[in-house]
Amino acid sequence: MKPELKKNISMIGAPLDLGASLRGVSLGPDAIRYAGIKERLERIGYDVIDEGNVSVKKEEAFTVPGSNLKNMNVIVEANKELCEKVDTALKKGNFPLVLGGDHSIAIGTIKGVLHNIKNLGVIWFDAHGDINTDKTSPTGNIHGMPVASLLGYGVRDLKEIGGEEYKLNKKNFVFIGSRDLDAPERETMKELGMHVFTMHEVDKMGIVAVMEEAIRIASNGTDGIHVSFDMDVLDPEVAPGTGTKVKGGMGYREAHLSLELIAKTEKLVSAEFVEINPLLDHENMTGEAVVSLAGSLLGEWLI
């Protein structure tokens, strides 16, 4: 029997790939739909409303000369719309499930959640830190900056999405599966005292111990947990269809068990799956993995 979550799911596509170097994750939402996510969640017992995709005006994208923030104008507008859609879903009493898209969409997703749940814990599954700013990013790719923005750091244009006053508390934010961090990111994480469980901790402690501690941190004094799941947290053998692959990632069962443990807390309030690139995939293997993982996160039990 599934945990007690909201019966209605608002599924929102965010086909944004301008935050990354490689194009293709804009096709991710439809790849996940094609893999049967709506039908899978309906079999669990949910009513799934496909809200369609936020608009991404790629033809209008530009980078200000001298700026280290690529395509920021379109990324900001897409995230504003996403924030509104997530906010609306929660106000209707629905569970927002966002399908990406590159990880810059987490700004819009989480800001929309924060409009409704001020004290929010976040469990961030990712091979990377995504905690760069315009001052530290080696690439200028905004998909490497959402965590910094959501904590209140970096440029105002990104922080102002959905209201600059809405931000996360670092004490309830947890990284899982990190294994490819830029030097400035490592320094920032140490300076801020972020909770980081790298693949070293996953290997050493075991995934159950890691997740029990992560859930404790994300739950402490909060009113709910958001899961942001970047598919590159998985080993490339499990999820080949992602643009920033790093060997040595989480295994298939480790990922499922992690999400099952979160589901059992009955504290999950929203979720997103990002960085699915069908152009790099094998027979939609990564899109199908998202469908299976979403099932585990939303309470699909064998018995």
C-alpha positions in Angstrom: 0.0 0.0 0.0 1.4 3.4 -1.0 2.1 6.0 1.7 -0.4 8.7 2.4 0.4 11.3 -0.3 -1.9 13.7 -2.2 -4.1 11.7 -4.5 -3.8 14.1 -7.5 -0.5 14.5 -9.2 0.2 17.6 -11.4 2.8 16.4 -13.9 4.7 19.4 -15.4 7.2 19.3 -18.2 10.1 21.7 -18.2 11.9 21.2 -21.6 14.8 23.5 -20.8 18.3 22.7 -22.0 19.9 26.1 -22.2 21.5 25.8 -18.8 23.8 23.0 -20.1 26.5 22.8 -22.7 24.9 19.9 -24.6 21.5 20.3 -26.2 19.0 17.5 -25.9 17.6 17.4 -22.4 14.7 19.5 -23.7 13.4 16.2 -25.1 13.5 14.6 -21.6 9.9 15.3 -20.5 8.4 13.7 -23.6 10.8 10.7 -23.4 9.6 10.1 -19.8 6.0 10.5 -21.0 6.7 8.1 -23.8 8.1 5.6 -21.3 4.7 5.5 -19.6 5.0 7.5 -16.4 1.3 8.6 -16.4 0.1 5.0 -16.7 2.6 3.7 -14.2 1.5 6.2 -11.5 -2.2 5.6 -12.3 -1.7 1.9 -11.7 -0.4 2.8 -8.2 -3.7 4.6 -7.6 -3.0 8.3 -8.4 -5.0 10.6 -10.6 -2.4 12.2 -12.9 -3.1 15.4 -14.6 -0.6 16.2 -17.3 -0.2 20.0 -17.2 1.9 20.1 -20.4 5.2 21.9 -20.7 6.4 25.3 -19.7 7.3 27.5 -22.7 11.0 27.9 -23.5 11.7 30.5 -26.2 15.1 29.3 -27.4 15.1 31.7 -30.3 15.3 34.6 -27.8 18.2 33.3 -25.8 21.4 35.4 -25.6 24.3 35.9 -23.3 25.2 39.5 -22.4 28.8 40.3 -23.6 31.2 39.9 -20.7 28.7 37.9 -18.7 29.5 34.4 -17.3 25.8 33.4 -17.4 24.8 31.7 -20.6 21.2 32.2 -21.9 20.0 33.6 -18.6 17.1 35.6 -20.0 15.2 32.6 -21.3 16.2 30.5 -18.3 14.8 33.1 -15.9 11.5 33.4 -17.8 11.0 29.6 -18.1 11.7 29.2 -14.3 9.2 32.0 -13.5 6.5 30.1 -15.4 7.5 26.8 -13.8 7.3 28.5 -10.3 3.8 29.6 -11.0 2.7 26.2 -12.3 4.1 24.4 -9.2 2.6 27.0 -6.9 -0.8 26.6 -8.6 -0.6 22.8 -8.3 0.0 22.9 -4.6 -2.7 25.5 -4.0 -5.1 23.0 -5.7 -4.0 20.3 -3.3 -2.0 18.4 -6.0 1.4 16.9 -5.8 3.8 18.6 -8.3 6.0 16.2 -10.2 8.3 18.1 -12.6 10.0 16.4 -15.5 13.2 18.0 -16.9 15.0 19.5 -18.5 18.4 20.5 -17.1 18.9 21.1 -13.4 18.5 24.9 -13.6 14.7 24.2 -13.5 15.1 23.3 -9.8 15.0 27.1 -9.1 11.5 27.4 -10.5 10.3 24.1 -9.0 11.5 24.8 -5.5 10.5 28.4 -5.4 7.0 27.3 -6.3 7.0 24.8 -3.4 8.4 27.5 -1.0 5.4 29.7 -1.8 3.4 27.0 0.0 5.8 25.3 2.4 8.2 27.8 4.0 10.2 25.2 6.0 11.3 22.8 3.3 13.8 20.1 3.5 15.6 19.1 0.2 17.4 15.8 -0.7 19.5 16.5 -3.8 20.6 13.5 -5.7 23.4 14.5 -8.1 27.0 13.6 -9.1 27.7 17.4 -9.1 27.4 20.2 -6.5 25.4 22.7 -8.6 26.5 25.3 -6.0 28.5 27.6 -8.3 27.8 31.2 -8.9 28.7 33.6 -11.7 32.0 34.2 -9.8 33.0 30.6 -9.5 31.6 28.8 -12.4 34.2 27.5 -14.9 31.6 27.2 -17.7 28.9 29.8 -17.1 26.3 27.0 -17.4 23.4 27.8 -15.1 22.5 24.2 -14.5 25.5 24.3 -12.2 24.1 27.1 -10.1 20.6 26.3 -8.8 21.7 25.3 -5.2 23.6 28.6 -4.7 20.7 30.6 -6.0 18.1 28.8 -3.8 20.3 29.4 -0.7 20.4 33.1 -1.6 23.8 33.4 -3.3 24.8 34.6 -6.8 23.2 37.0 -9.2 19.9 38.8 -8.4 18.2 37.8 -11.6 18.2 34.1 -10.5 17.5 34.8 -6.9 14.5 37.0 -7.7 12.7 34.1 -9.5 9.5 33.6 -7.5 10.7 36.2 -4.9 14.1 36.7 -3.4 12.7 36.3 0.1 11.9 32.7 -0.6 15.1 30.6 0.1 16.2 27.3 1.5 17.8 26.7 4.9 21.2 25.1 4.4 20.7 23.0 7.6 17.9 21.1 6.0 19.6 20.5 2.6 21.4 17.2 1.8 23.5 16.2 -1.1 23.6 12.5 -2.1 25.9 10.8 -4.5 28.4 13.7 -5.1 31.6 12.6 -6.9 32.5 15.4 -9.4 32.8 18.8 -7.6 34.6 21.9 -8.8 37.3 23.2 -6.4 35.3 26.4 -5.5 32.2 24.2 -4.9 34.1 22.1 -2.4 35.3 25.3 -0.6 31.7 26.7 -0.6 30.3 23.4 0.8 32.9 23.4 3.6 32.4 27.1 4.4 28.7 26.8 4.6 28.8 23.5 6.5 26.6 21.7 3.9 25.5 18.1 4.5 27.2 16.1 1.8 27.2 12.3 1.4 29.6 11.6 -1.5 29.8 8.2 -3.1 32.6 7.5 -0.6 30.1 7.8 2.2 27.6 5.7 0.3 30.2 3.0 -0.2 31.5 3.1 3.3 28.3 3.6 5.3 25.9 1.8 3.1 22.9 3.4 1.4 20.4 2.7 4.3 22.6 4.5 6.9 23.1 7.4 4.5 19.4 7.8 3.7 18.4 7.5 7.3 20.7 10.4 8.2 19.7 12.4 5.1 16.0 12.0 6.0 16.7 13.0 9.6 18.4 16.2 8.4 15.8 17.1 5.8 13.0 16.4 8.2 14.3 18.2 11.3 12.0 21.2 11.9 10.6 21.1 8.4 7.1 20.7 7.0 7.9 18.5 4.1 10.7 17.1 1.9 11.4 17.9 -1.8 13.4 15.4 -3.9 15.5 16.7 -6.7 16.8 13.8 -8.7 19.5 14.3 -11.3 19.9 11.1 -13.4 23.6 11.5 -13.5 23.7 10.5 -9.8 23.3 7.0 -11.2 26.2 5.1 -12.7 26.3 5.6 -16.5 25.7 1.9 -17.0 22.3 2.4 -15.4 21.5 5.8 -16.9 23.5 6.4 -20.2 21.1 9.2 -21.4 22.5 12.1 -19.5 25.0 14.7 -20.6 27.5 14.9 -17.7 28.2 11.2 -17.0 30.6 10.3 -14.2 31.6 6.7 -13.5 31.2 5.2 -10.1 27.6 6.3 -9.4 24.7 4.9 -7.5 23.4 1.5 -8.6 19.9 0.7 -9.7 18.8 -0.9 -6.4 20.6 1.8 -4.3 18.5 4.5 -6.0 15.3 2.6 -5.7 15.9 1.8 -2.0 16.7 5.5 -1.4 13.5 6.7 -2.8 11.5 3.9 -1.1 12.8 5.0 2.2 11.8 8.6 1.5 8.3 7.5 0.5 7.9 5.6 3.7 8.4 8.8 5.7 5.1 10.2 4.3 6.8 13.6 4.3 7.3 14.0 0.6 5.6 17.1 -0.8 7.1 17.5 -4.3 9.7 16.0 -6.7 11.5 16.5 -9.9 13.6 14.3 -12.2 16.1 16.1 -14.4 19.0 15.8 -17.0 17.4 13.1 -19.2 18.9 13.4 -22.7 17.3 11.0 -25.2 19.9 11.9 -27.8 22.5 10.1 -25.7 20.3 7.3 -24.5 20.0 3.7 -25.6 16.4 2.8 -26.5 15.0 5.2 -23.9 16.7 3.3 -21.1 17.1 6.4 -19.0 13.5 7.6 -19.6 12.3 4.2 -18.5 14.5 4.4 -15.4 12.8 7.6 -14.4 9.4 6.0 -14.6 10.5 3.1 -12.4 12.2 5.4 -9.9 9.1 7.7 -9.8 7.1 4.6 -8.9 9.4 3.8 -6.0 9.3 7.4 -4.7 5.5 7.5 -4.9 4.8 4.2 -3.1 4.8 1.4 -5.6 5.3 -1.7 -3.4 5.4 -5.3 -4.5 3.4 -6.4 -1.4 
